[in-house]
């Protein structure tokens, strides 16, 4: 999700459906895996012929917002704990180096 006006190359496609909460759309597409509908060649690609028949399950905007916010918050929590874990691993590594020098 770009979240701002941007320029794109000619081999890129933008999904910009109206009336869909952006966080919900991101979660839905990310979790369902668009790779499943891509042409598989040397360079996998998705174009209009793949996207147009793709069905999105779209609940009410209020429910979309709740779902999108929930998963965004969950992803942020996971990222926070991952950073904490990484710091603890570095701390452990430092302690081990001091112990066995």
Secondary structure, 3 states (H helix, E strand, C coil): CCCCCCCCCCCCCCCCCCCCCHHHHHHHHHHHCHHHHCECCCCCECCHHHHCCCCCCCCCHHHHHHHHHHHHHHHHHHHHHHHHHHHHHHHHHHHHHHHCC
